């Protein structure tokens, strides 16, 4: 039984999966922030073009 616990605590596969998950989360947050910034800039541009056409 002790060997099972030792092997369980020595296994690092779960830690690697968590690290990959954190990296993916960080990348997703960066993409969301970039898209949000571009969306705001595009809204301003379209509003400017719309008012110029009127």
C-alpha positions, 0 to 999 in steps of 0.5 A: 500500500505504501508503494502505491502512495509513493508512486502516486505522489511521484507521478508528475503527469497531472502537474504537466496537464495543469501547466498546459491548461494554465498556458492555454488559459493565458493565451486565451485571455491574451486573444480575448483582450486583443480582439476586444481592442480591435473591436473597439477601434473598428467600431470607432472607424465604422462610426466615423465612416458612417457619419462622413457618408451622411 
